[in-house]
């Protein structure tokens, strides 16, 4: 049992280091600026064009049931710190790959998100994919 726990801890540590390296290499070198530093974070069209709320919509409140409907790689919403984000168009651009995010589509992802030390650039992109707040 102790051997399994050690292997699990080492695996988690390796994953965290690898994810941090991907983020540091991609995001800190300019990923998101559309320049030569890496891929730009896609701007998700919102509002009347998609039927989804925009940032300008005041106090958009979403239930967990509504967020749960967006649970696929083509339609992926995440809950991070009681805020809802549409990451559908970002999956292919994520430095660690979209596969790391897909298991959380339509669900609470705060712990998974906070496990990795995201750069300021990455955090600033959240505003552009914000959908609304989670209902209390």
C-alpha distance (Angstrom), angle and dihedral (degrees) to the residues before:
residue distance angle dihedral
X1 . . .
X2 3.79 . .
X3 3.81 90.5 .
X4 3.81 90.7 55.1
X5 3.80 91.9 50.1
X6 3.78 91.6 49.9
X7 3.81 92.0 48.8
X8 3.80 90.2 47.8
X9 3.81 92.2 49.3
X10 3.81 92.2 47.7
X11 3.81 91.0 47.5
X12 3.79 91.1 50.7
X13 3.80 90.9 48.3
X14 3.81 91.9 50.1
X15 3.80 90.3 48.3
X16 3.81 92.2 50.2
X17 3.80 92.5 48.4
X18 3.81 92.4 47.1
X19 3.81 92.4 47.6
X20 3.81 90.7 48.4
X21 3.80 90.6 50.3
X22 3.81 91.7 50.4
X23 3.78 90.6 49.0
X24 3.79 94.2 45.0
X25 3.80 92.6 47.6
X26 3.80 94.9 44.7
X27 3.77 107.1 32.1
X28 3.77 103.1 31.8
X29 3.80 92.0 50.0
X30 3.78 92.0 59.1
X31 3.78 106.5 -75.8
X32 3.75 106.9 162.7
X33 3.77 97.1 32.0
X34 3.80 93.4 90.7
X35 3.80 89.6 -128.1
X36 3.76 129.8 108.5
X37 3.79 93.3 -67.7
X38 3.79 96.1 82.3
X39 3.76 144.8 -61.6
X40 3.76 119.3 -34.3
X41 3.77 119.6 -118.7
X42 3.79 105.6 -108.9
X43 3.75 116.3 -114.4
X44 3.79 106.9 -127.0
X45 3.78 111.7 -140.9
X46 3.76 110.3 -127.6
X47 3.75 140.0 173.1
X48 3.78 123.9 45.3
X49 3.81 92.2 -7.0
X50 3.80 92.6 63.9
X51 3.78 104.4 16.6
X52 3.79 89.0 -116.9
X53 3.78 125.2 121.9
X54 3.79 120.2 -100.0
X55 3.78 129.9 -139.7
X56 3.79 88.1 -103.6
X57 3.80 90.9 61.0
X58 3.79 103.5 100.8
X59 3.79 116.9 -124.2
X60 3.80 101.0 -11.8
X61 3.80 103.7 -170.0
X62 3.80 119.7 -165.1
X63 3.78 129.5 -169.8
X64 3.79 122.4 -134.1
X65 3.82 86.5 -115.0
X66 3.82 90.7 59.2
X67 3.80 92.4 47.0
X68 3.82 90.3 47.9
X69 3.82 89.5 62.8
X70 3.80 88.8 66.6
X71 3.80 96.2 66.8
X72 3.79 107.6 128.7
X73 3.78 137.5 82.0
X74 3.81 90.0 -106.1
X75 3.81 93.2 48.9
X76 3.79 110.6 26.5
X77 3.78 124.6 165.0
X78 3.81 122.7 174.1
X79 3.78 132.4 -162.6
X80 3.81 111.5 -137.7
X81 3.79 118.3 172.4
X82 3.83 91.6 -18.7
X83 3.80 92.1 -53.8
X84 3.80 123.3 111.4
X85 3.80 122.1 -133.8
X86 3.82 130.7 -173.8
X87 3.81 105.1 -139.4
X88 3.83 95.7 166.2
X89 3.79 95.5 114.6
X90 3.81 93.4 40.1
X91 3.81 99.2 57.8
X92 3.82 94.9 89.6
X93 3.81 91.7 46.7
X94 3.81 98.1 49.3
X95 3.82 108.5 118.3
X96 3.82 92.5 -132.2
X97 3.81 92.3 43.0
X98 3.77 131.5 -99.7
X99 3.78 91.8 -91.4
X100 3.78 89.5 76.8
X101 3.83 90.6 59.7
X102 3.82 102.8 36.7
X103 3.84 96.0 79.8
X104 3.81 87.8 62.0
X105 3.81 97.6 49.9
X106 3.79 108.9 130.9
X107 3.79 93.5 9.8
X108 3.79 146.5 84.8
X109 3.81 108.2 -71.5
X110 3.80 103.4 168.2
X111 3.80 96.5 112.5
X112 3.80 93.2 46.5
X113 3.81 91.1 47.0
X114 3.79 93.6 48.3
X115 3.81 92.6 47.1
X116 3.81 87.7 74.5
X117 3.79 120.7 59.8
X118 3.81 98.5 -124.9
X119 3.78 117.3 -159.5
X120 3.78 124.0 -115.3
X121 3.80 88.2 -106.6
X122 3.80 90.8 56.2
X123 3.79 91.7 47.5
X124 3.80 91.6 49.0
X125 3.83 89.7 57.0
X126 3.78 91.3 62.5
X127 3.80 90.3 78.1
X128 3.81 91.4 61.2
X129 3.82 93.3 54.1
X130 3.81 98.3 38.3
X131 3.82 113.8 131.0
X132 3.81 103.8 175.3
X133 3.78 146.3 -69.3
X134 3.77 127.6 -61.2
X135 3.78 115.0 -110.3
X136 3.81 113.1 -108.8
